[in-house]
Structure formats: structure tokens, C-alpha cells
Amino acid sequence: MIKDFFTRRIVIGGLAAALMVGPRPADAANRSGPLVLAAASLQESMTAAADAWAKRGHPRPVLSFAASSALARQVEAGAAADLFASADEEWMDELAARTLIIPSTRTDFLGNRLVIVSPNARHVRIPVRPPAAVARILGAGPLAMADTESVPAGKYGKTALEKLGVWGQVKPHVVAAENVRAALSLVERGAAPLGIVYATDAKASSRVRIAGIFPAYTHPPITYPLARLRGSTNPEAEGFRRFLISHAGQGIFARYGFTPK
């Protein structure tokens, strides 16, 4: 069942990428809102921000959510988009190195926390000390995580477990998901008893509870950078970017559990 689930996700993601890649006529761009590529964990909050922007009389931004790694690769492949909101600095750095963003528009605009979640019905508390307890509980598996080699949430999670000295015991029991929301879904559906996601993902779901919180010292700061892409042609793009980092925009994200910068 898990294999079929991921197959469907990959097919859907591939179709979305195929539709996005390629030139976008300027007149078509001007009739619609900017196309925003946003990390999967921003789904509810970015949607609320787009709705608020539209209520101000602007064309509603078009939103595409996926792992930051997948979105960055779409940009590298020529995706015609306007804004990129990543869940870590590395993928924004990757696009910057390829001169695919406008450097002056890059802003770190949000922060987050890393947590362990379990289904609501499972009442378990996971302390981060002593490490033996963490290894015993998480090592029982399966443990849902976003891909630990490329997806920010997975990389943060792997780093945290390495810092605690338990990655070696936990790694064999990890079920890798294509993004953090796919990892969350595995826990929601009972396919995995535990998962590592962001605190905002846990807040967005009524079917999971936080079983443990990783201390900030166990991983790099979780930072979301935002930038306008070099290929942006939509005249609304800069205005929406400025709205996202404004007091009003930051207030929207704060309601969903993010830490404004």
C-alpha cells in the first residue's frame, strides 16, 4: 500500500512539473497572479496569504507546493515561476549559485521547529535524553521522515538524530517520503506509528499529536528564505513578495505556528 501511495505521488508530481516547465507568455502572466513555488510545509499558511492578497484587489497568486528540493530542480529545469519559498537555505543557495534568483529580493522570512508526531490514539512521550531511550523508541520503527538526503525536513531530522548519537540505530527503520507532508500523511493513516515533521505540520493536522520536540541545538536553525526568480515576468510578483514579509503577511504565518523573522 505504501508503494502504491508513493507511485501516485510521483506521477502527480511529474505531471505538475511538466505543466510548469516552459515559456509563459507575458500577456497571460499579466492576467493572472504570480506563480509561487513554496515548500510543502507552507501549504495552509501560504494559501491564507494568497487569499488575503486577493482580498486586497490583486489577482490571486497561483501556488505550487512540493519539497524544496523538487521545486528547486523545477526552476533549474526552466520552470516559469515568479517566487520561490524554500524550507532551508541550501536550496536557495543552489539557485543563487546558478543566478536563478534576484539576490536583492532574497529574505529570510520564517522560522520553525522540528518535532516527533504520533497518531492521536497513541499516547507516547519521547524524551531526547537519555539517547538510549530515543534509540529504543524510534528504533522500533517504522519512522516516517522526508527524504534525508535532499528534503529539508528530512535533513534536519537526520542531523538531529546524529547529534543525539542515535542515527545508526534509527536509520534502518526509516520510511522515506517525498516531502514532509507525505511523511505526516503516513502517520495520519497509521502506516507509521511515529514521524519527524515540523511543528507547523503537527498544528495543521487534527489526526496527530506532538510526542517529542527536538531541542534547537540538535540541528541548524530552520529558516525559510524567500526570493523572486530571475525569470519572473508577472508584475504582481514583487508586490506579493513584499506583502509576505510585511507585518500583515508575517501575522498570517504566525497564526499557523511559524516564527516570523
Secondary structure, 3 states (H helix, E strand, C coil): CHHHHHHHHHHHHHHHHHHHECCCCHHHHHHCCCEEEEEHHHHHHHHHHHHHHHHCCCCCCEEEEECHHHHHHHHHCCECCCEEECCCHHHHHHHHHCCCECHHHCEEEEECCEEEEEECCCCCCCCCCCHHHHHHHHCCCCEEEECCCCCHHHHHHHHHHHHCCCHHHHHHHEEEECCHHHHHHHHHCCCCCEEEEEHHHHHHCCCEEEEEECCHHHCCCCEEEEEEECCCCCCCHHHHHHHHHCHHHHHHHHHCCCEEC
